[in-house]
Amino acid sequence: MIRVVLVDDEKWSLYGLMHLIPWEEFGCEIAATATTGQEALAVCRDQKPDLLITDICMPDISGLELAQALLAE
């Protein structure tokens, strides 16, 4: 299974991503979710997902900054 972390500061968007996509049909499981970039950084460090799907515009750190920080590690 491909482990996925979903990140979005808008809870309804996050809910939609979680429930409207048939993740198991694609061989994926949602390892964790986060609503802030900082929370996502901690979750990704802990869960070590195969795939990160993130919102770009978030109030604390952007999805691009999040991806850059994780790649640097």
N, CA, C and O of each residue as an XYZ file, in Angstrom:
292
protein
N       0.833     -1.197      0.000
C       0.000      0.000      0.000
C       0.873      1.254      0.000
O       1.912      1.313      0.658
N       0.430      2.228     -0.739
C       1.082      3.532     -0.766
C       0.509      4.360      0.377
O      -0.703      4.556      0.473
N       1.399      4.843      1.241
C       0.967      5.624      2.404
C       0.918      7.104      2.024
O       1.900      7.665      1.538
N      -0.240      7.724      2.254
C      -0.502      9.096      1.821
C      -0.745      9.999      3.026
O      -1.430      9.615      3.974
N      -0.175     11.202      2.979
C      -0.501     12.243      3.950
C      -1.196     13.364      3.184
O      -0.693     13.838      2.165
N      -2.362     13.784      3.686
C      -3.150     14.861      3.087
C      -3.058     16.094      3.968
O      -3.188     16.006      5.189
N      -2.829     17.257      3.337
C      -2.679     18.504      4.098
C      -3.520     19.598      3.455
O      -3.385     19.872      2.263
N      -4.377     20.214      4.240
C      -5.159     21.365      3.777
C      -5.661     22.113      5.000
O      -6.141     21.501      5.954
N      -5.552     23.438      4.974
C      -6.010     24.225      6.114
C      -7.522     24.418      6.108
O      -8.087     24.868      7.105
N      -8.185     24.086      5.007
C      -9.642     24.155      4.949
C     -10.194     22.756      5.219
O     -10.009     21.834      4.425
N     -10.870     22.622      6.346
C     -11.296     21.294      6.798
C     -12.257     20.612      5.834
O     -12.228     19.388      5.713
N     -13.115     21.375      5.138
C     -14.031     20.748      4.179
C     -13.285     20.213      2.965
O     -13.660     19.174      2.421
N     -12.245     20.897      2.537
C     -11.430     20.396      1.420
C     -10.723     19.109      1.834
O     -10.664     18.151      1.064
N     -10.199     19.094      3.027
C      -9.533     17.908      3.554
C     -10.519     16.751      3.663
O     -10.197     15.619      3.300
N     -11.707     17.031      4.157
C     -12.747     16.010      4.267
C     -13.084     15.450      2.887
O     -13.227     14.239      2.722
N     -13.211     16.335      1.900
C     -13.500     15.903      0.537
C     -12.411     15.000     -0.026
O     -12.703     13.964     -0.624
N     -11.172     15.391      0.163
C     -10.055     14.555     -0.302
C     -10.083     13.177      0.347
O      -9.804     12.166     -0.298
N     -10.419     13.153      1.617
C     -10.424     11.884      2.350
C     -11.551     10.959      1.898
O     -11.360      9.747      1.797
N     -12.722     11.529      1.628
C     -13.905     10.703      1.439
C     -14.405     10.579      0.006
O     -15.180      9.667     -0.281
N     -14.001     11.446     -0.890
C     -14.507     11.382     -2.258
C     -13.612     10.584     -3.205
O     -14.032     10.218     -4.303
N     -12.409     10.322     -2.787
C     -11.475      9.535     -3.606
C     -11.417      8.120     -3.041
O     -11.192      7.942     -1.844
N     -11.617      7.109     -3.891
C     -11.553      5.721     -3.406
C     -10.091      5.264     -3.271
O      -9.582      4.527     -4.115
N      -9.436      5.704     -2.214
C      -8.005      5.483     -2.036
C      -7.611      4.016     -2.148
O      -6.606      3.697     -2.784
N      -8.373      3.129     -1.550
C      -8.019      1.707     -1.557
C      -8.028      1.126     -2.965
O      -7.241      0.230     -3.271
N      -8.911      1.629     -3.823
C      -8.944      1.160     -5.214
C      -7.642      1.481     -5.945
O      -7.287      0.805     -6.911
N      -6.942      2.495     -5.494
C      -5.678      2.893     -6.107
C      -4.472      2.337     -5.356
O      -3.331      2.697     -5.647
N      -4.728      1.467     -4.398
C      -3.638      0.878     -3.624
C      -3.040      1.820     -2.603
O      -1.866      1.706     -2.253
N      -3.850      2.753     -2.125
C      -3.368      3.762     -1.176
C      -4.121      3.666      0.143
O      -5.255      3.191      0.206
N      -3.455      4.130      1.188
C      -4.100      4.299      2.479
C      -3.706      5.661      3.022
O      -2.570      6.099      2.840
N      -4.626      6.323      3.680
C      -4.328      7.620      4.281
C      -3.623      7.360      5.606
O      -4.222      6.870      6.564
N      -2.339      7.701      5.637
C      -1.534      7.487      6.845
C      -1.844      8.542      7.890
O      -1.834      8.263      9.089
N      -2.122      9.772      7.426
C      -2.400     10.868      8.356
C      -2.923     12.064      7.583
O      -2.830     12.127      6.357
N      -3.478     13.012      8.331
C      -3.900     14.288      7.767
C      -3.356     15.395      8.660
O      -2.998     15.168      9.816
N      -3.303     16.595      8.097
C      -2.850     17.762      8.860
C      -3.564     18.994      8.332
O      -3.952     19.055      7.165
N      -3.731     19.984      9.220
C      -4.411     21.215      8.823
C      -3.494     22.435      8.817
O      -3.934     23.538      8.495
N      -2.229     22.247      9.167
C      -1.239     23.329      9.078
C       0.052     22.752      8.505
O       0.283     21.544      8.552
N       0.872     23.620      7.975
C       2.151     23.174      7.450
C       3.061     22.623      8.533
O       3.743     21.621      8.318
N       3.080     23.264      9.696
C       3.915     22.796     10.797
C       3.466     21.415     11.285
O       4.287     20.539     11.557
N       2.146     21.245     11.389
C       1.612     19.948     11.788
C       1.981     18.884     10.748
O       2.342     17.762     11.102
N       1.888     19.244      9.476
C       2.230     18.315      8.397
C       3.700     17.921      8.451
O       4.041     16.761      8.220
N       4.560     18.867      8.750
C       5.988     18.584      8.856
C       6.238     17.537      9.939
O       6.996     16.590      9.728
N       5.609     17.706     11.086
C       5.767     16.734     12.175
C       5.185     15.372     11.803
O       5.789     14.335     12.076
N       4.018     15.384     11.182
C       3.366     14.131     10.778
C       4.221     13.385      9.761
O       4.389     12.170      9.864
N       4.757     14.097      8.788
C       5.573     13.456      7.758
C       6.876     12.908      8.339
O       7.340     11.844      7.929
N       7.455     13.620      9.276
C       8.659     13.110      9.936
C       8.358     11.819     10.695
O       9.188     10.911     10.745
N       7.175     11.747     11.281
C       6.782     10.578     12.058
C       6.321      9.422     11.168
O       6.743      8.283     11.369
N       5.473      9.699     10.203
C       4.840      8.656      9.393
C       5.662      8.213      8.179
O       5.486      7.094      7.695
N       6.545      9.064      7.686
C       7.366      8.777      6.504
C       6.504      8.267      5.328
O       6.677      7.138      4.869
N       5.575      9.118      4.850
C       4.659      8.683      3.793
C       5.371      8.519      2.449
O       6.463      9.044      2.231
N       4.718      7.778      1.563
C       5.208      7.623      0.198
C       4.768      8.799     -0.674
O       5.427      9.139     -1.656
N       3.641      9.413     -0.299
C       3.044     10.476     -1.099
C       2.495     11.566     -0.188
O       1.840     11.282      0.814
N       2.769     12.810     -0.547
C       2.245     13.969      0.175
C       1.375     14.764     -0.786
O       1.833     15.170     -1.854
N       0.128     14.985     -0.412
C      -0.765     15.839     -1.191
C      -1.085     17.026     -0.302
O      -1.696     16.880      0.757
N      -0.661     18.218     -0.749
C      -0.774     19.393      0.114
C      -1.344     20.595     -0.621
O      -1.147     20.776     -1.823
N      -2.051     21.401      0.140
C      -2.501     22.709     -0.306
C      -1.252     23.577     -0.454
O      -0.289     23.407      0.294
N      -1.261     24.486     -1.392
C      -0.110     25.375     -1.562
C      -0.212     26.565     -0.599
O       0.749     26.885      0.100
N      -1.369     27.211     -0.566
C      -1.547     28.421      0.250
C      -2.084     28.059      1.629
O      -3.252     27.702      1.788
N      -1.213     28.159      2.610
C      -1.603     27.931      4.001
C      -1.010     29.051      4.844
O       0.003     29.636      4.462
N      -1.618     29.358      5.977
C      -1.195     30.536      6.742
C       0.184     30.454      7.388
O       0.857     31.479      7.497
N       0.629     29.285      7.818
C       1.912     29.241      8.524
C       3.087     29.031      7.561
O       3.941     29.908      7.427
N       3.131     27.895      6.905
C       4.120     27.692      5.845
C       3.378     27.131      4.638
O       2.416     26.380      4.792
N       3.816     27.490      3.454
C       3.121     27.053      2.245
C       3.421     25.582      1.968
O       4.363     25.009      2.516
N       2.611     24.994      1.118
C       2.848     23.617      0.713
C       4.185     23.450      0.003
O       4.826     22.405      0.116
N       4.606     24.476     -0.728
C       5.915     24.417     -1.401
C       7.049     24.445     -0.385
O       8.022     23.704     -0.518
N       6.926     25.297      0.629
C       7.940     25.343      1.691
C       7.975     24.020      2.458
O       9.042     23.546      2.848
N       6.812     23.439      2.664
C       6.720     22.140      3.327
C       7.469     21.079      2.516
O       8.276     20.328      3.061
N       7.199     21.027      1.236
C       7.864     20.046      0.374
C       9.373     20.265      0.347
O      10.138     19.302      0.395
N       9.808     21.523      0.270
C      11.245     21.823      0.272
C      11.891     21.395      1.568
O      12.991     20.844      1.546
N      11.246     21.629      2.700
C      11.793     21.244      3.996
C      11.937     19.721      4.090
O      12.940     19.213      4.590
N      10.930     19.008      3.607
C      10.990     17.543      3.656
C      12.055     16.992      2.712
O      12.747     16.030      3.046
N      12.184     17.594      1.548
C      13.222     17.145      0.608
C      14.624     17.395      1.157
O      15.541     16.606      0.927
N      14.779     18.491      1.880
C      16.086     18.825      2.447
C      16.514     17.831      3.511
O      17.705     17.665      3.774
N      15.534     17.165      4.126
C      15.849     16.177      5.175
C      16.214     14.878      4.549
O      16.514     13.915      5.254
